[in-house]
Amino acid sequence: MFNYRCNKKNEFRDWIYLVIRSTEIAELLLYILDLIDFNGSFYELLNIIGFTPDPILNDEEDNALYGIAIKRFEDVFDMPISKSEALERFKREFPFIYLDL
Protein backbone atom coordinates (compact mmCIF):
# COMPACT_ATOMS: atom_id res chain seq x y z
CA MET A 1 0.00 0.00 0.00
CA PHE A 2 1.24 3.48 -0.86
CA ASN A 3 2.03 5.50 2.26
CA TYR A 4 1.32 9.09 1.20
CA ARG A 5 2.61 10.71 4.42
CA CYS A 6 5.84 8.70 4.38
CA ASN A 7 6.37 9.46 0.69
CA LYS A 8 6.01 13.21 1.29
CA LYS A 9 8.62 13.07 4.05
CA ASN A 10 11.01 11.13 1.81
CA GLU A 11 10.55 13.70 -0.95
CA PHE A 12 11.13 16.51 1.54
CA ARG A 13 14.32 14.87 2.82
CA ASP A 14 15.51 14.30 -0.76
CA TRP A 15 14.94 18.00 -1.44
CA ILE A 16 16.95 18.95 1.67
CA TYR A 17 19.87 16.80 0.46
CA LEU A 18 19.67 18.39 -3.00
CA VAL A 19 19.81 21.87 -1.46
CA ILE A 20 22.83 20.90 0.64
CA ARG A 21 24.69 19.33 -2.29
CA SER A 22 23.99 22.21 -4.67
CA THR A 23 24.63 25.17 -2.35
CA GLU A 24 27.96 26.65 -1.36
CA ILE A 25 28.50 26.13 2.37
CA ALA A 26 28.86 29.91 2.96
CA GLU A 27 25.42 30.45 1.36
CA LEU A 28 23.63 27.55 3.08
CA LEU A 29 20.91 28.71 5.46
CA LEU A 30 21.50 27.24 8.92
CA TYR A 31 17.96 25.92 9.31
CA ILE A 32 18.52 23.62 6.32
CA LEU A 33 20.84 21.50 8.46
CA ASP A 34 18.17 21.37 11.19
CA LEU A 35 15.76 19.88 8.66
CA ILE A 36 17.86 16.82 7.77
CA ASP A 37 16.18 14.71 10.47
CA PHE A 38 12.91 16.63 10.62
CA ASN A 39 9.84 14.43 11.24
CA GLY A 40 7.41 16.98 12.61
CA SER A 41 4.30 18.72 11.37
CA PHE A 42 4.04 21.66 9.01
CA TYR A 43 3.51 23.93 12.01
CA GLU A 44 6.74 22.71 13.61
CA LEU A 45 8.54 23.29 10.31
CA LEU A 46 7.48 26.93 10.35
CA ASN A 47 8.90 27.28 13.87
CA ILE A 48 12.27 25.90 12.73
CA ILE A 49 12.62 28.14 9.68
CA GLY A 50 11.10 31.17 11.40
CA PHE A 51 8.77 32.35 8.63
CA THR A 52 5.85 31.28 6.46
CA PRO A 53 7.09 30.48 2.95
CA ASP A 54 5.47 32.44 0.14
CA PRO A 55 6.42 30.76 -3.12
CA ILE A 56 7.22 33.14 -5.93
CA LEU A 57 7.39 30.82 -8.90
CA ASN A 58 7.82 31.53 -12.57
CA ASP A 59 5.42 29.81 -14.99
CA GLU A 60 7.78 26.92 -15.67
CA GLU A 61 8.27 26.17 -11.97
CA ASP A 62 4.55 26.56 -11.32
CA ASN A 63 3.67 24.19 -14.16
CA ALA A 64 6.21 21.66 -12.88
CA LEU A 65 4.04 21.28 -9.80
CA TYR A 66 1.42 19.58 -11.98
CA GLY A 67 3.93 16.74 -12.27
CA ILE A 68 3.52 16.11 -8.55
CA ALA A 69 -0.24 15.85 -9.00
CA ILE A 70 0.21 13.47 -11.93
CA LYS A 71 2.68 11.39 -9.93
CA ARG A 72 0.30 11.06 -6.99
CA PHE A 73 -3.11 10.94 -8.64
CA GLU A 74 -2.38 9.94 -12.29
CA ASP A 75 -5.37 11.79 -13.76
CA VAL A 76 -5.38 15.57 -13.42
CA PHE A 77 -7.95 17.76 -15.14
CA ASP A 78 -7.88 21.39 -16.24
CA MET A 79 -4.10 21.70 -16.49
CA PRO A 80 -2.79 24.65 -18.52
CA ILE A 81 -0.15 22.36 -20.12
CA SER A 82 -0.13 18.81 -21.47
CA LYS A 83 0.61 15.83 -19.24
CA SER A 84 3.86 15.11 -21.08
CA GLU A 85 4.99 18.75 -20.78
CA ALA A 86 4.15 18.80 -17.06
CA LEU A 87 6.15 15.61 -16.49
CA GLU A 88 9.11 16.99 -18.47
CA ARG A 89 9.13 20.17 -16.40
CA PHE A 90 8.70 18.17 -13.21
CA LYS A 91 11.75 16.04 -13.99
CA ARG A 92 13.79 19.17 -14.73
CA GLU A 93 12.74 21.04 -11.56
CA PHE A 94 12.69 18.03 -9.21
CA PRO A 95 15.45 15.66 -10.39
CA PHE A 96 15.68 14.08 -6.93
CA ILE A 97 12.13 12.66 -7.10
CA TYR A 98 11.84 9.45 -9.09
CA LEU A 99 8.76 9.23 -11.34
CA ASP A 100 7.49 5.70 -11.77
CA LEU A 101 5.05 6.39 -14.63
N, C-alpha and C positions, 0 to 999 in steps of 0.2 A: 504494500500500500504506500502511496506517495505521501510523505510527511511534509506538508506545506510549510509549517513553522520551522522545522529543521532545515529545509531547503533554503528558506530566506536567510537564516543565520549563516549557512555555509556560503551563500552568495555574498553576504555582507562581509564575512571574514576574507573571502577571496578578493573583494574590492579593497579591503584594508591592506592586504599583502601587495596588491598591484600599486597602490599609492606609495607604500614604503619603498618598493623596488624602483619606482619611476621618479622619485623625488630626491633631489639633493638633500643630504642630511641637514644642512644649514637652513633649508627652506621648509623642512618637515614640521608641521604643527605638532606640538607636544601631546595633544589629546589623541592623536592618531595612535601613538604607542599604547595609550590606555585602552584603546578599543580592540587590541589584538585578542584578548580573552573575554571580551564583553559578551554576556549572556542575559542581559537584563531586558527591560521593556523599553519602548520608545521614549517614555517619560524619563527613565533613568539615563538614556542616551543624551537627551537634551541637557540634563544636569552635568554630564561629563564634558560635553563640548561647550556649554555655557551660552548657547543661543539657539533660536529656532531657525533651521535652514529655510531659505527662500530660493528655490532653484530658478536661476536665470539661464534658460536654455535657448540655444539657437534652434531653428527649425529641424536641422538634421539630428541634433541630440534629442529633441522632443519626439520626433518620429521614430527614433531608435527605441523609445520606450514601448512602442507597440509590439516590438519583438518580445518583450517580457510577457505581455498579455498573450501573444501567440504561443509562446513556450509553455505557459501555465494552463491556458484554456483552449488552445488549438483553433477554435473558431471565434473570430473577432469581427464585429460588424461596424460599419460606418467609419472606417479608417480613411484618412486623407491620402494614403499611399497604398500601393499594392502589398500583398503579403510577402512576396519575394523581396521587394524593396525594403520593407520593414525589417525582415530578417537579415538582409545584407548590412543595413545600417546598425542593427543590433550587434552583429558580430564585430563590426568595426569599432563601435563605442564600448562594448563590453567583452573584450577578448578573453577574459578570465572566466566567463560563464559558458559552459559547454551546452550547445543546443543539440538535443537528441531528437531531431525531426526528420 
